[in-house]
Amino acid sequence: MRNHNLYAVLEQGFPPDRSRIAIQTPTLCYSWDDIDRASACLANLLASLELPIGARVAVQVEKSPEALLLYLATLRAGLVYLPLNTAYREAEVEYFLRNAEPALVVCTEENLEWMSRAARHAGTSHVHTLNDDRSGSLLQAAGALPQVFQTVERGPDDLAAILYTSGTTGRSKGAMLSHGNLVSNAQVLHEYWGWRDTDVLLHMLPIFHVHGLFVAAHGALMAGARMIWLPRLDIEQALAWLPHSTVMMGVPTYYVRLLADPRFGRAHCASMRLFVSGSAPLLTETFEQFRRRTGHTILERYGMSETVMLTSNPYRPESARLPGTVGRALPGVSVRVVDEAGQPAAPGQVGHVQVRGPNVFCGYWRMPEKTHEEFTADGWFRTGDMGMFGSPGQDGRVPDDYLSIVGRSKDLIISGGFNVYPKEIESLIDELDGVDESAVVGVPHPDFGEAVVAVVVPRHGCVLDEAAMIAALKQRIANFKVPKRVHVIDALPRNAMGKVQKNVLRQAYGRL
């Protein structure tokens, strides 16, 4: 019987010559044989813990090749990978651990004290450390173990990963992705984006969410292509490595920052065949400026934690890639836009985006009622995004099968590619001394796409200090969630039903 384990499928794309470079950092190179042997050592360590098949492995570590190897080892061992944003603080991580009840937690030595405490409260039996300099107890324990491991057989419906995504009430939801979900999307993108074994991927994305791990890394692994592995976007390193690359994936912020450097131009992109942008809307201005500067047209696509990739602008011809759109539904994926009554929206009419396909997740971890709510009676997943097919009116500038995302029905803010839900931030602000109520909105930002801004009403007789409030929030939540500005006003604008008019706040405080 065929093994549907994602690692087994990815391994089929590894080149026959396993001595070839698979991962290259500024100081080290890892061969395809290294990937196989090192992930086997780590998988043997996981197996030695005698964890049940399907046990969760929660990981909050800095980006490194070894962090990727741990992910692959988790798949090989038949366990479930749970990546956590490295910016999350103790209170945030505690919720994830209590909810997921992982059998193993892997963290940096720097965070070991508080992570051990959180793991203990969650009933986690094992805690290991892994640092980005290849130190830590995880590699020490795995180093002496066999370099051969028989990848555990998994079915297409078996769970491979859980990705936590924020909820409108501030309560995060764990999206359960199966081996079949991830395999189907990786195979579709492999063909659709023309991956080949001669490609070199410039990998500067984090690997705790879909874009860096499931889109970028899977693409290179399945193609047997080399990855240039950088810990983050660094303009000097990006300019140095781009001439040696053929594919780059990034959030819009990456392209904005490249364009801001006057040295960046066509010479850096001479060997490139594909630039991909996602995780946040790409401004038309950035799209056009990049094309003029480099001669390349950025390919924008659309996906989410619950579905991986859903749509994409065409790979060929480049001229068919249109600014402001996320292209057509990928092969095997169905996308529809419906009005409030659930009827198909006409081209150019904004409605609710719904999807289905083999890439769509099976539900939210331990939230059957929420899972039921998010699917229609006929099996379509409600993305929560608002969009439209084609162009408004009759001008026909955008084909009727191209999707454009025009907003989010759940007030989601995407800042620098990361999701921020206002309710979570508002709840924390409202707990601060002297605060009566608050509202959080996203406003345009040239670098991050959107910036978080808070508007706060003080209690009677209280004086609020913007800097002090921001400093207090930085102690509680990840930095990307912290408001860039806090505006203090007498009262929040409300409509006749008493609902805060956030559109009014966006207009009033849209400039930082």
LUMKE-236458 format. One record per residue (C-alpha): residue in one letter; x, y, z. Coordinates in steps of 0.25 Angstrom, whole numbers. Layout:
residues N
+---------+-------+-------+-------+
| residuo |     u |     v |     w |
+---------+-------+-------+-------+
|       A |     X |     Y |     Z |
...
+---------+-------+-------+-------+
This chain:
residues 512
+---------+-------+-------+-------+
| residuo |     u |     v |     w |
+---------+-------+-------+-------+
|       M |     0 |     0 |     0 |
|       R |     5 |    14 |    -3 |
|       N |    10 |    22 |     8 |
|       H |     3 |    35 |     9 |
|       N |    12 |    41 |    19 |
|       L |    16 |    55 |    14 |
|       Y |    31 |    52 |    16 |
|       A |    30 |    40 |     8 |
|       V |    24 |    48 |    -3 |
|       L |    34 |    59 |    -2 |
|       E |    46 |    49 |    -2 |
|       Q |    41 |    44 |   -16 |
|       G |    46 |    58 |   -21 |
|       F |    60 |    57 |   -15 |
|       P |    71 |    56 |   -26 |
|       P |    78 |    43 |   -29 |
|       D |    91 |    49 |   -25 |
|       R |    89 |    51 |   -10 |
|       S |   102 |    58 |    -9 |
|       R |    97 |    70 |   -16 |
|       I |    94 |    83 |    -7 |
|       A |    80 |    83 |    -2 |
|       I |    81 |    95 |     8 |
|       Q |    92 |   106 |     8 |
|       T |    94 |   116 |    19 |
|       P |   104 |   127 |    19 |
|       T |   113 |   118 |    27 |
|       L |   109 |   103 |    25 |
|       C |   104 |    94 |    14 |
|       Y |    94 |    82 |    16 |
|       S |    93 |    71 |     6 |
|       W |    81 |    63 |     3 |
|       D |    88 |    51 |    10 |
|       D |    89 |    60 |    22 |
|       I |    74 |    63 |    22 |
|       D |    71 |    48 |    21 |
|       R |    81 |    44 |    32 |
|       A |    79 |    56 |    42 |
|       S |    64 |    55 |    41 |
|       A |    65 |    40 |    43 |
|       C |    73 |    43 |    56 |
|       L |    63 |    52 |    61 |
|       A |    51 |    43 |    57 |
|       N |    58 |    32 |    65 |
|       L |    59 |    41 |    77 |
|       L |    44 |    44 |    76 |
|       A |    41 |    29 |    74 |
|       S |    50 |    26 |    87 |
|       L |    40 |    35 |    95 |
|       E |    29 |    24 |    92 |
|       L |    19 |    35 |    88 |
|       P |     6 |    30 |    82 |
|       I |     4 |    32 |    68 |
|       G |    -3 |    46 |    66 |
|       A |     3 |    52 |    78 |
|       R |     6 |    67 |    77 |
|       V |    20 |    73 |    76 |
|       A |    20 |    87 |    79 |
|       V |    32 |    96 |    74 |
|       Q |    35 |   110 |    77 |
|       V |    50 |   112 |    72 |
|       E |    57 |   122 |    64 |
|       K |    59 |   118 |    49 |
|       S |    70 |   109 |    46 |
|       P |    72 |    97 |    36 |
|       E |    71 |    88 |    49 |
|       A |    57 |    94 |    52 |
|       L |    53 |    89 |    38 |
|       L |    59 |    75 |    40 |
|       L |    51 |    74 |    53 |
|       Y |    39 |    77 |    45 |
|       L |    42 |    66 |    35 |
|       A |    46 |    56 |    47 |
|       T |    32 |    59 |    53 |
|       L |    25 |    55 |    40 |
|       R |    34 |    43 |    38 |
|       A |    31 |    38 |    53 |
|       G |    16 |    39 |    50 |
|       L |    14 |    51 |    60 |
|       V |     7 |    64 |    58 |
|       Y |    15 |    77 |    57 |
|       L |    10 |    89 |    64 |
|       P |    19 |   102 |    60 |
|       L |    18 |   114 |    69 |
|       N |    21 |   128 |    65 |
|       T |    34 |   132 |    72 |
|       A |    29 |   145 |    76 |
|       Y |    18 |   139 |    85 |
|       R |    20 |   142 |   100 |
|       E |    17 |   133 |   112 |
|       A |     2 |   136 |   113 |
|       E |     0 |   133 |    99 |
|       V |     8 |   120 |    98 |
|       E |     1 |   115 |   111 |
|       Y |   -12 |   115 |   104 |
|       F |    -7 |   107 |    92 |
|       L |    -1 |    97 |   101 |
|       R |   -13 |    95 |   109 |
|       N |   -22 |    94 |    97 |
|       A |   -13 |    84 |    89 |
|       E |    -7 |    76 |   100 |
|       P |     6 |    73 |    93 |
|       A |    14 |    61 |    98 |
|       L |    27 |    69 |    94 |
|       V |    31 |    83 |    94 |
|       V |    44 |    89 |    88 |
|       C |    48 |   103 |    91 |
|       T |    61 |   111 |    91 |
|       E |    69 |   111 |   104 |
|       E |    66 |   125 |   106 |
|       N |    52 |   122 |   108 |
|       L |    54 |   109 |   115 |
|       E |    50 |   114 |   129 |
|       W |    36 |   119 |   126 |
|       M |    33 |   109 |   115 |
|       S |    36 |    98 |   125 |
|       R |    26 |   104 |   134 |
|       A |    16 |   105 |   123 |
|       A |    18 |    91 |   118 |
|       R |    17 |    86 |   133 |
|       H |     3 |    92 |   134 |
|       A |    -1 |    86 |   121 |
|       G |     3 |    72 |   125 |
|       T |    14 |    71 |   115 |
|       S |    24 |    60 |   118 |
|       H |    36 |    64 |   110 |
|       V |    43 |    78 |   108 |
|       H |    56 |    79 |    99 |
|       T |    63 |    91 |    95 |
|       L |    68 |    95 |    81 |
|       N |    76 |   108 |    78 |
|       D |    79 |   114 |    64 |
|       D |    94 |   111 |    66 |
|       R |    92 |    96 |    66 |
|       S |    93 |    95 |    81 |
|       G |    82 |    90 |    91 |
|       S |    78 |    77 |    97 |
|       L |    70 |    72 |    85 |
|       L |    82 |    70 |    76 |
|       Q |    91 |    65 |    88 |
|       A |    80 |    54 |    90 |
|       A |    79 |    51 |    76 |
|       G |    93 |    51 |    71 |
|       A |    97 |    37 |    76 |
|       L |    84 |    30 |    70 |
|       P |    83 |    22 |    57 |
|       Q |    84 |    30 |    44 |
|       V |    73 |    21 |    38 |
|       F |    58 |    22 |    40 |
|       Q |    47 |    15 |    34 |
|       T |    36 |    26 |    31 |
|       V |    23 |    23 |    38 |
|       E |    12 |    20 |    29 |
|       R |     1 |    30 |    29 |
|       G |   -12 |    31 |    22 |
|       P |   -17 |    43 |    14 |
|       D |   -27 |    47 |    25 |
|       D |   -17 |    45 |    37 |
|       L |   -13 |    58 |    44 |
|       A |     1 |    64 |    40 |
|       A |     0 |    78 |    46 |
|       I |    -8 |    88 |    55 |
|       L |    -7 |   103 |    52 |
|       Y |   -13 |   112 |    62 |
|       T |   -21 |   124 |    55 |
|       S |   -27 |   135 |    63 |
|       G |   -42 |   136 |    65 |
|       T |   -51 |   148 |    65 |
|       T |   -53 |   146 |    80 |
|       G |   -38 |   146 |    83 |
|       R |   -39 |   131 |    85 |
|       S |   -29 |   124 |    76 |
|       K |   -33 |   112 |    67 |
|       G |   -24 |   100 |    63 |
|       A |   -26 |    97 |    49 |
|       M |   -24 |    82 |    46 |
|       L |   -17 |    79 |    33 |
|       S |   -15 |    65 |    29 |
|       H |    -4 |    58 |    21 |
|       G |   -14 |    58 |     9 |
|       N |   -17 |    73 |    10 |
|       L |    -2 |    77 |    10 |
|       V |     2 |    66 |    -1 |
|       S |    -9 |    71 |   -10 |
|       N |    -5 |    86 |    -9 |
|       A |    10 |    83 |   -11 |
|       Q |     7 |    74 |   -23 |
|       V |    -2 |    85 |   -30 |
|       L |     8 |    96 |   -27 |
|       H |    20 |    88 |   -32 |
|       E |    13 |    87 |   -46 |
|       Y |     6 |   101 |   -46 |
|       W |    19 |   109 |   -43 |
|       G |    28 |   100 |   -51 |
|       W |    37 |    95 |   -40 |
|       R |    50 |    88 |   -45 |
|       D |    62 |    82 |   -39 |
|       T |    71 |    93 |   -44 |
|       D |    64 |   104 |   -36 |
|       V |    70 |   111 |   -25 |
|       L |    60 |   117 |   -14 |
|       L |    64 |   129 |    -7 |
|       H |    57 |   125 |     7 |
|       M |    56 |   137 |    16 |
|       L |    42 |   135 |    22 |
|       P |    39 |   129 |    36 |
|       I |    36 |   115 |    37 |
|       F |    25 |   115 |    47 |
|       H |    13 |   117 |    37 |
|       V |     8 |   113 |    24 |
|       H |    16 |   122 |    14 |
|       G |    30 |   119 |    19 |
|       L |    28 |   104 |    23 |
|       F |    17 |    98 |    14 |
|       V |    18 |   107 |     1 |
|       A |    33 |   111 |     0 |
|       A |    40 |    99 |     7 |
|       H |    31 |    88 |     2 |
|       G |    33 |    94 |   -12 |
|       A |    48 |    93 |   -12 |
|       L |    48 |    79 |    -5 |
|       M |    38 |    73 |   -15 |
|       A |    46 |    78 |   -26 |
|       G |    59 |    74 |   -21 |
|       A |    63 |    88 |   -22 |
|       R |    74 |    96 |   -13 |
|       M |    70 |   106 |    -3 |
|       I |    78 |   118 |     1 |
|       W |    74 |   118 |    16 |
|       L |    74 |   132 |    22 |
|       P |    68 |   134 |    36 |
|       R |    60 |   146 |    32 |
|       L |    60 |   158 |    22 |
|       D |    73 |   165 |    22 |
|       I |    75 |   174 |    10 |
|       E |    90 |   173 |    10 |
|       Q |    89 |   158 |     9 |
|       A |    77 |   158 |     0 |
|       L |    85 |   166 |   -10 |
|       A |    97 |   157 |    -9 |
|       W |    89 |   144 |   -11 |
|       L |    78 |   148 |   -21 |
|       P |    88 |   147 |   -33 |
|       H |    90 |   132 |   -29 |
|       S |    75 |   129 |   -28 |
|       T |    64 |   126 |   -37 |
|       V |    51 |   127 |   -28 |
|       M |    48 |   136 |   -16 |
|       M |    36 |   136 |    -8 |
|       G |    32 |   148 |     2 |
|       V |    22 |   156 |     8 |
|       P |    19 |   170 |     2 |
|       T |    28 |   176 |    12 |
|       Y |    40 |   169 |     6 |
|       Y |    38 |   175 |    -8 |
|       V |    35 |   189 |    -2 |
|       R |    49 |   188 |     5 |
|       L |    56 |   183 |    -7 |
|       L |    50 |   195 |   -15 |
|       A |    54 |   205 |    -4 |
|       D |    69 |   201 |    -7 |
|       P |    74 |   209 |   -19 |
|       R |    84 |   198 |   -22 |
|       F |    74 |   188 |   -25 |
|       G |    71 |   186 |   -39 |
|       R |    71 |   177 |   -51 |
|       A |    85 |   172 |   -49 |
|       H |    81 |   165 |   -36 |
|       C |    70 |   158 |   -43 |
|       A |    77 |   153 |   -56 |
|       S |    76 |   138 |   -52 |
|       M |    62 |   139 |   -45 |
|       R |    50 |   132 |   -52 |
|       L |    39 |   135 |   -41 |
|       F |    36 |   145 |   -30 |
|       V |    24 |   141 |   -21 |
|       S |    16 |   150 |   -12 |
|       G |     6 |   146 |    -1 |
|       S |     1 |   146 |    13 |
|       A |    -4 |   161 |    11 |
|       P |    -9 |   169 |     0 |
|       L |     1 |   174 |   -10 |
|       L |    -1 |   189 |   -13 |
|       T |    -3 |   192 |   -28 |
|       E |     8 |   203 |   -27 |
|       T |    18 |   192 |   -22 |
|       F |    14 |   183 |   -33 |
|       E |    16 |   193 |   -44 |
|       Q |    29 |   199 |   -38 |
|       F |    35 |   185 |   -36 |
|       R |    32 |   182 |   -51 |
|       R |    39 |   195 |   -56 |
|       R |    51 |   193 |   -47 |
|       T |    54 |   178 |   -50 |
|       G |    46 |   174 |   -62 |
|       H |    40 |   163 |   -54 |
|       T |    25 |   162 |   -50 |
|       I |    22 |   158 |   -36 |
|       L |    12 |   146 |   -35 |
|       E |     2 |   148 |   -25 |
|       R |    -6 |   137 |   -19 |
|       Y |   -16 |   134 |    -8 |
|       G |   -17 |   124 |     3 |
|       M |   -19 |   123 |    18 |
|       S |   -16 |   114 |    30 |
|       E |   -28 |   105 |    28 |
|       T |   -26 |   103 |    13 |
|       V |   -11 |   105 |     9 |
|       M |   -12 |   111 |    -5 |
|       L |   -25 |   114 |   -12 |
|       T |   -23 |   123 |   -24 |
|       S |   -11 |   128 |   -32 |
|       N |    -8 |   138 |   -43 |
|       P |    -3 |   130 |   -55 |
|       Y |    12 |   125 |   -56 |
|       R |    11 |   127 |   -71 |
|       P |    10 |   137 |   -78 |
|       E |    15 |   147 |   -68 |
|       S |     6 |   157 |   -75 |
|       A |    -6 |   150 |   -69 |
|       R |    -2 |   154 |   -55 |
|       L |   -11 |   165 |   -51 |
|       P |    -9 |   175 |   -40 |
|       G |   -20 |   175 |   -29 |
|       T |   -24 |   161 |   -32 |
|       V |   -20 |   147 |   -26 |
|       G |   -23 |   140 |   -40 |
|       R |   -30 |   127 |   -43 |
|       A |   -34 |   115 |   -34 |
|       L |   -23 |   105 |   -34 |
|       P |   -25 |    92 |   -41 |
|       G |   -34 |    83 |   -32 |
|       V |   -39 |    95 |   -24 |
|       S |   -53 |   101 |   -25 |
|       V |   -55 |   116 |   -21 |
|       R |   -69 |   123 |   -21 |
|       V |   -73 |   137 |   -16 |
|       V |   -87 |   137 |   -11 |
|       D |   -97 |   149 |    -6 |
|       E |  -103 |   149 |     8 |
|       A |  -114 |   140 |     3 |
|       G |  -103 |   129 |    -1 |
|       Q |  -106 |   132 |   -16 |
|       P |   -95 |   133 |   -26 |
|       A |   -90 |   147 |   -27 |
|       A |   -89 |   153 |   -41 |
|       P |   -76 |   157 |   -47 |
|       G |   -71 |   170 |   -40 |
|       Q |   -81 |   168 |   -29 |
|       V |   -74 |   167 |   -15 |
|       G |   -78 |   155 |    -7 |
|       H |   -73 |   144 |     3 |
|       V |   -62 |   135 |    -2 |
|       Q |   -64 |   121 |     0 |
|       V |   -55 |   109 |    -4 |
|       R |   -54 |    94 |    -5 |
|       G |   -44 |    84 |    -9 |
|       P |   -34 |    73 |    -5 |
|       N |   -25 |    84 |     2 |
|       V |   -36 |    89 |    11 |
|       F |   -34 |    85 |    26 |
|       C |   -43 |    75 |    33 |
|       G |   -47 |    85 |    44 |
|       Y |   -42 |    92 |    57 |
|       W |   -35 |    84 |    68 |
|       R |   -45 |    81 |    79 |
|       M |   -56 |    91 |    73 |
|       P |   -66 |    82 |    66 |
|       E |   -77 |    93 |    68 |
|       K |   -68 |   104 |    62 |
|       T |   -64 |    94 |    51 |
|       H |   -78 |    92 |    48 |
|       E |   -81 |   107 |    47 |
|       E |   -70 |   110 |    37 |
|       F |   -75 |   100 |    27 |
|       T |   -88 |   102 |    19 |
|       A |   -98 |    91 |    18 |
|       D |   -92 |    87 |     4 |
|       G |   -78 |    86 |     9 |
|       W |   -72 |    99 |     6 |
|       F |   -62 |   106 |    15 |
|       R |   -65 |   120 |    19 |
|       T |   -52 |   127 |    18 |
|       G |   -57 |   140 |    25 |
|       D |   -52 |   148 |    13 |
|       M |   -59 |   157 |     4 |
|       G |   -56 |   157 |   -10 |
|       M |   -61 |   157 |   -25 |
|       F |   -59 |   151 |   -38 |
|       G |   -55 |   160 |   -50 |
|       S |   -57 |   175 |   -50 |
|       P |   -68 |   184 |   -45 |
|       G |   -76 |   189 |   -56 |
|       Q |   -74 |   185 |   -71 |
|       D |   -60 |   189 |   -74 |
|       G |   -55 |   175 |   -74 |
|       R |   -41 |   179 |   -69 |
|       V |   -40 |   167 |   -60 |
|       P |   -45 |   153 |   -65 |
|       D |   -58 |   147 |   -59 |
|       D |   -50 |   135 |   -53 |
|       Y |   -39 |   144 |   -46 |
|       L |   -42 |   146 |   -31 |
|       S |   -39 |   159 |   -24 |
|       I |   -40 |   160 |    -9 |
|       V |   -46 |   173 |    -4 |
|       G |   -47 |   172 |    11 |
|       R |   -49 |   163 |    23 |
|       S |   -62 |   161 |    29 |
|       K |   -56 |   158 |    43 |
|       D |   -48 |   171 |    44 |
|       L |   -35 |   163 |    43 |
|       I |   -23 |   172 |    42 |
|       I |   -11 |   167 |    34 |
|       S |     2 |   174 |    38 |
|       G |    15 |   169 |    32 |
|       G |     9 |   156 |    28 |
|       F |     4 |   153 |    42 |
|       N |   -11 |   152 |    46 |
|       V |   -16 |   161 |    57 |
|       Y |   -30 |   161 |    62 |
|       P |   -35 |   174 |    69 |
|       K |   -43 |   167 |    79 |
|       E |   -31 |   161 |    86 |
|       I |   -23 |   174 |    87 |
|       E |   -36 |   182 |    91 |
|       S |   -38 |   172 |   103 |
|       L |   -24 |   175 |   108 |
|       I |   -25 |   190 |   106 |
|       D |   -38 |   190 |   114 |
|       E |   -31 |   183 |   125 |
|       L |   -21 |   195 |   127 |
|       D |   -22 |   205 |   138 |
|       G |   -31 |   217 |   134 |
|       V |   -37 |   211 |   121 |
|       D |   -52 |   211 |   120 |
|       E |   -52 |   205 |   106 |
|       S |   -44 |   203 |    93 |
|       A |   -45 |   200 |    78 |
|       V |   -34 |   194 |    70 |
|       V |   -33 |   196 |    55 |
|       G |   -23 |   194 |    43 |
|       V |   -18 |   206 |    35 |
|       P |   -10 |   206 |    23 |
|       H |     5 |   205 |    25 |
|       P |    15 |   206 |    13 |
|       D |    24 |   195 |    19 |
|       F |    15 |   185 |    27 |
|       G |     3 |   186 |    18 |
|       E |    -6 |   190 |    30 |
|       A |    -2 |   195 |    44 |
|       V |    -9 |   193 |    57 |
|       V |   -15 |   206 |    63 |
|       A |   -23 |   207 |    76 |
|       V |   -33 |   218 |    80 |
|       V |   -36 |   218 |    95 |
|       V |   -46 |   225 |   104 |
|       P |   -41 |   228 |   118 |
|       R |   -49 |   226 |   130 |
|       H |   -55 |   239 |   136 |
|       G |   -43 |   247 |   143 |
|       C |   -32 |   238 |   137 |
|       V |   -21 |   243 |   129 |
|       L |   -15 |   232 |   119 |
|       D |     0 |   232 |   114 |
|       E |     2 |   226 |   100 |
|       A |    16 |   222 |   103 |
|       A |    13 |   215 |   116 |
|       M |     1 |   207 |   110 |
|       I |     9 |   203 |    98 |
|       A |    21 |   198 |   107 |
|       A |    11 |   190 |   116 |
|       L |     5 |   183 |   104 |
|       K |    19 |   179 |    99 |
|       Q |    20 |   171 |   112 |
|       R |     8 |   164 |   109 |
|       I |     7 |   161 |    94 |
|       A |    16 |   159 |    82 |
|       N |    22 |   171 |    76 |
|       F |    14 |   171 |    63 |
|       K |     1 |   172 |    71 |
|       V |     5 |   184 |    79 |
|       P |    -2 |   197 |    73 |
|       K |     8 |   206 |    66 |
|       R |    -1 |   218 |    72 |
|       V |   -11 |   220 |    83 |
|       H |   -20 |   231 |    81 |
|       V |   -28 |   236 |    93 |
|       I |   -42 |   242 |    90 |
|       D |   -55 |   245 |    98 |
|       A |   -64 |   235 |    92 |
|       L |   -64 |   224 |    81 |
|       P |   -73 |   227 |    69 |
|       R |   -85 |   218 |    69 |
|       N |   -97 |   215 |    60 |
|       A |  -111 |   215 |    64 |
|       M |  -110 |   201 |    68 |
|       G |   -98 |   204 |    77 |
|       K |   -88 |   197 |    69 |
|       V |   -74 |   204 |    68 |
|       Q |   -72 |   210 |    55 |
|       K |   -58 |   205 |    51 |
|       N |   -59 |   211 |    37 |
|       V |   -60 |   225 |    44 |
|       L |   -48 |   222 |    52 |
|       R |   -40 |   217 |    40 |
|       Q |   -43 |   230 |    33 |
|       A |   -39 |   239 |    45 |
|       Y |   -27 |   232 |    49 |
|       G |   -22 |   226 |    36 |
|       R |    -9 |   233 |    36 |
|       L |     2 |   229 |    46 |
+---------+-------+-------+-------+
